[in-house]
Amino acid sequence: MPEVKFMVTTVATPHQGQAANLAPVLSDLSKEVRKNSSAVMVRLGRLASGSRAGQFLFMQAYKSMADIEATYDYLAASTTYAEALKLGTPTARGIGRTLMWEPNTTSINPKYMVLTRFSADTPLVDEAKHILGIMKENGALGGGFSVSMTGPIVGKYRLGVGYPSMAAIEASYDAAQEDSVFQSTLAKVNLDFRNIVRILD
């Protein structure tokens, strides 16, 4: 698996009454980017909880900033992207520097992702690896940990973990609650976002 250095996340808000129309267009766009870019990973999801429930997340993983630039150039000429802009608005976009990357090596595609965001005095990479290990032991498929470099949450950390089912999410967090490293890590961070994302593509 190539080294992943950057994560790009775009939040898209559908125009009034256009969510059902925007979803298939974004799915087509996701497939286009997967086929026509050097992205290591491309995912489309929709927030299923929290104050932003219903918004779409378009996520990609890259080996270099040059690969990100090439994707931006492709999107600028994409008729599918132009169609998406008629149906929704990109309300946030940021680039994160990857601190840890453990890809899904199974044949199972994730159905959900739990996305956690927090601020902390130190990166806590070892703690993130430990916590992801607990999640994988209890059904998680893989995940990534990054720090935001651009966008509205510069300097904040994000841990995204993929799951095949809600039951796997439940089992993972039940196990984490009994883990001393997980509990001590919670005391070191300012947690401001943890939500479930339904993976669409």
C-alpha positions as CSV (number, residue, x, y, z in Angstrom):
1,M,0.0,0.0,0.0
2,P,1.5,3.4,-1.0
3,E,2.3,5.8,1.8
4,V,-0.6,8.2,2.5
5,K,0.5,11.7,3.4
6,F,-2.6,13.8,3.0
7,M,-6.4,13.6,3.5
8,V,-8.8,15.9,1.7
9,T,-12.3,16.3,3.0
10,T,-15.0,18.4,1.5
11,V,-18.4,19.0,3.2
12,A,-21.3,19.6,0.7
13,T,-24.7,20.9,1.7
14,P,-27.5,20.1,-0.7
15,H,-29.7,23.0,-1.8
16,Q,-33.2,23.0,-0.5
17,G,-35.1,19.9,-1.7
18,Q,-32.1,18.6,-3.7
19,A,-30.5,16.0,-1.5
20,A,-32.0,13.1,-3.4
21,N,-30.8,14.5,-6.7
22,L,-27.3,15.4,-5.4
23,A,-26.6,12.0,-4.0
24,P,-26.3,10.1,-7.3
25,V,-24.3,12.9,-8.9
26,L,-21.8,12.9,-6.1
27,S,-21.6,9.1,-6.4
28,D,-20.8,9.4,-10.1
29,L,-18.2,12.1,-9.2
30,S,-16.7,9.7,-6.6
31,K,-16.3,7.0,-9.2
32,E,-14.8,9.5,-11.7
33,V,-12.2,10.7,-9.2
34,R,-11.4,7.1,-8.3
35,K,-10.8,6.3,-12.0
36,N,-9.1,9.5,-13.1
37,S,-6.8,10.5,-10.2
38,S,-3.9,9.2,-8.2
39,A,-6.0,9.1,-5.0
40,V,-5.2,6.1,-2.8
41,M,-8.7,6.1,-1.3
42,V,-11.9,7.9,-2.4
43,R,-15.1,7.8,-0.2
44,L,-18.4,9.5,-0.3
45,G,-20.5,9.6,2.8
46,R,-23.4,11.3,4.5
47,L,-23.5,12.5,8.1
48,A,-26.0,10.4,10.0
49,S,-25.7,12.2,13.3
50,G,-24.9,15.5,14.9
51,S,-25.8,19.1,14.0
52,R,-24.7,18.6,10.4
53,A,-26.7,15.4,9.8
54,G,-27.7,15.2,6.1
55,Q,-24.6,16.9,4.8
56,F,-22.3,15.0,2.4
57,L,-18.6,14.2,2.9
58,F,-16.3,13.7,0.0
59,M,-13.0,12.2,1.2
60,Q,-9.8,11.3,-0.5
61,A,-6.3,10.1,0.5
62,Y,-3.2,11.1,-1.4
63,K,0.5,10.4,-1.5
64,S,1.5,14.0,-2.4
65,M,0.2,17.6,-2.8
66,A,0.9,17.3,-6.6
67,D,-1.7,14.5,-6.7
68,I,-4.2,16.7,-4.9
69,E,-3.5,19.5,-7.4
70,A,-4.1,17.1,-10.3
71,T,-7.4,16.1,-8.9
72,Y,-8.4,19.8,-8.5
73,D,-7.5,20.4,-12.1
74,Y,-9.6,17.4,-13.2
75,L,-12.6,18.6,-11.2
76,A,-12.4,22.1,-12.7
77,A,-13.1,20.5,-16.1
78,S,-15.6,17.9,-14.9
79,T,-19.2,18.3,-16.1
80,T,-20.3,16.0,-13.3
81,Y,-18.7,18.4,-10.8
82,A,-20.4,21.3,-12.5
83,E,-23.7,19.5,-12.2
84,A,-23.1,18.8,-8.5
85,L,-22.5,22.6,-7.9
86,K,-26.0,23.2,-9.3
87,L,-27.5,21.0,-6.6
88,G,-25.4,21.7,-3.6
89,T,-22.7,24.0,-2.1
90,P,-19.2,23.0,-0.8
91,T,-19.4,24.6,2.7
92,A,-16.0,23.5,3.9
93,R,-12.8,21.9,2.5
94,G,-9.6,21.1,4.3
95,I,-6.4,19.2,3.8
96,G,-5.0,17.1,6.6
97,R,-1.5,15.7,7.2
98,T,-1.8,12.0,7.8
99,L,-0.1,10.9,11.1
100,M,-1.3,7.2,10.9
101,W,-2.8,5.2,8.1
102,E,-4.1,1.6,8.5
103,P,-6.1,0.7,5.4
104,N,-8.9,-1.8,5.1
105,T,-7.2,-5.1,3.9
106,T,-10.3,-7.2,4.0
107,S,-12.8,-7.8,1.1
108,I,-15.5,-6.1,3.1
109,N,-16.5,-2.6,2.2
110,P,-17.2,-0.3,5.1
111,K,-20.8,0.7,5.6
112,Y,-20.2,3.3,8.2
113,M,-17.4,5.6,9.5
114,V,-17.1,7.1,12.9
115,L,-15.3,10.5,12.5
116,T,-13.9,12.0,15.7
117,R,-12.4,15.4,15.9
118,F,-10.5,17.0,18.9
119,S,-7.8,19.4,19.9
120,A,-4.8,18.4,22.0
121,D,-1.5,19.8,23.2
122,T,0.4,16.9,21.5
123,P,-0.4,14.6,18.5
124,L,-1.1,11.5,20.7
125,V,-0.2,9.2,17.7
126,D,0.7,6.2,19.9
127,E,-2.6,6.6,21.7
128,A,-4.5,6.8,18.4
129,K,-2.7,3.6,17.2
130,H,-3.7,1.8,20.4
131,I,-7.3,2.9,20.2
132,L,-7.6,1.9,16.5
133,G,-6.1,-1.5,17.5
134,I,-9.0,-1.9,20.0
135,M,-11.5,-1.0,17.3
136,K,-10.0,-3.4,14.8
137,E,-10.1,-6.2,17.4
138,N,-13.8,-5.6,17.7
139,G,-14.9,-5.3,14.1
140,A,-13.5,-2.1,12.6
141,L,-12.0,-2.5,9.2
142,G,-9.3,0.2,9.2
143,G,-8.8,3.9,9.7
144,G,-6.7,7.0,9.5
145,F,-5.5,9.8,11.9
146,S,-4.6,13.3,10.6
147,V,-4.1,16.8,11.7
148,S,-5.8,19.6,9.7
149,M,-3.5,21.9,7.8
150,T,-6.0,24.0,6.0
151,G,-9.7,24.9,6.2
152,P,-11.9,25.9,9.2
153,I,-10.3,23.5,11.8
154,V,-6.6,24.1,11.3
155,G,-4.6,22.3,14.0
156,K,-7.3,19.9,15.1
157,Y,-6.9,16.2,15.0
158,R,-9.3,13.7,13.3
159,L,-9.6,10.0,13.6
160,G,-11.8,8.2,11.0
161,V,-12.6,4.5,11.5
162,G,-14.5,2.4,9.1
163,Y,-17.0,-0.3,10.1
164,P,-19.1,-3.0,8.4
165,S,-22.1,-2.5,10.7
166,M,-23.6,-0.5,13.6
167,A,-23.1,-3.7,15.7
168,A,-19.3,-3.4,15.1
169,I,-19.4,0.2,16.2
170,E,-21.2,-0.8,19.4
171,A,-18.8,-3.6,20.1
172,S,-15.7,-1.4,19.5
173,Y,-16.9,1.4,21.9
174,D,-18.0,-1.1,24.5
175,A,-14.4,-2.5,24.5
176,A,-12.9,1.0,24.4
177,Q,-14.8,2.0,27.5
178,E,-13.0,-0.7,29.5
179,D,-9.6,0.3,28.2
180,S,-7.4,2.5,30.4
181,V,-5.5,4.1,27.5
182,F,-8.8,5.1,25.9
183,Q,-10.0,6.7,29.1
184,S,-6.7,8.5,29.9
185,T,-6.6,9.8,26.3
186,L,-10.1,11.3,26.7
187,A,-8.8,13.3,29.6
188,K,-6.1,14.8,27.5
189,V,-8.2,16.1,24.6
190,N,-11.0,18.6,24.0
191,L,-13.4,16.5,22.0
192,D,-15.8,18.6,19.9
193,F,-17.1,16.2,17.2
194,R,-17.9,12.5,17.0
195,N,-20.4,11.4,14.5
196,I,-21.5,8.5,12.3
197,V,-21.1,8.8,8.6
198,R,-23.1,6.5,6.3
199,I,-20.7,5.5,3.4
200,L,-22.5,5.8,0.1
201,D,-19.7,5.0,-2.4
